[in-house]
Amino acid sequence: MQWKLFANLAEIAGERTISLAIDSDATVGDALDALLERHPSLSDEVLVADGELHDHINLLINGTNIHSLSGLETSIEPDDELALFPPVSGG
Amino acid sequence: MSLSLDATQLDRYSRHIIMDEIGPEGQARLLDGSVLVIGAGGLGAPVIEYLAAAGVGTIGVADDDIVERSNLQRQVIHTDENVGVPKADSAKQFVNRLNPDVTVETYETRVTPENVEELIDGYDVIVDASDNFPTRYLVNDAARLAGIPIAHGAIYKFEGQITTLVPDGPCYRCLFREAPEPGSVPDCATTGVLGVLPGTVGCIQATEAFKLLLGAGEPLEGRLLFYDAMDMTFETVPYQKDPDCPVCGDDPIDSIDHITYQDGCRVNITSEQ
């Protein structure tokens, strides 16, 4: 699967698109764990203490928000694109 | 529509009038229309420029800053000689030189929970060209209560996010429930910004404002448009109304009295009871 990061998340990671190999029964949560393992500095930006996503962070699978699916439990396919983005405020 | 176009206006707006999609009726609608631009900075500058050029009859400009030299790399309506002048006044000078058909209302103030309702009252469209989360959440919440659509745009270094928030569609909080903690998403002053970036993003906001005034086309409703200047890519992500949205969901707010517009801009439901 591929991660796509936006704004400060891409900067903290130092890369904007990240391809990761996943197990066949992997979930969004697994892909997120793999991303954060590769970039531990993203954890504070993305997750709150209980392991849930921050309210202002959106996570999409192929353009669909995981809130309208099964959240972090949503299963993913090897060719899925996951996107992670915060709001930006500059003007 | 009480307005009819005079000979000078027929000439000035001829490239609009010649099109079936706008025509003299559409142009009269623009001349009769009103848009409040919140922020006369990087995003607001091209918005004000194109709204004024195209004859939007009333443009409100709300900004409490003064023009600084470091603004001029991107805030194209302000000039070197206006360094030190309030941005709202500088914007008005620009518009007055460009198009005498346009009335500019200046509000040299920060948008606050105390003044926002009065500020936005009566405008057909709001363009959120502000530069901070508290203002963006405040404008979203107050405009939703007042039933006024917002052309939203925001930038970060080389990226833009644009969406249009119409009264019956999802609001900004459906997309981003609360603001990030202060400092977690840095601002332009801290990170820098490509000078032309707000030009591109602001022009898209202005396009949306025109469509809303004209009642034409498909607004960028329920869609977040990402612009990446470095990759030169545009991506659109759909989003829906959130039934749990504290502002426009199944149990919506009826005032902004219990919302704190600092830190996370949280809607404090418990204190509402």
Interface residues (C-beta under 8 A of the other chain):
Chain A: F6 A7 N8 R16 E45 H54 D55 H56 N58 L60 G63 T64 N65 H67 S68 A83 F85 P86 P87 V88 S89 G90 G91
Chain B: G39 G41 G42 L43 G44 A129 S130 D131 N132 F133 R136 G153 A154 I155 Y156 K157 E159 G160 Q161 L175 F176 R177 E178 A179 P180 S184 V185 P186 D187 C188 T191 V193 P198 F226 D231 V237 P238 Y239 Q240 D242 G264
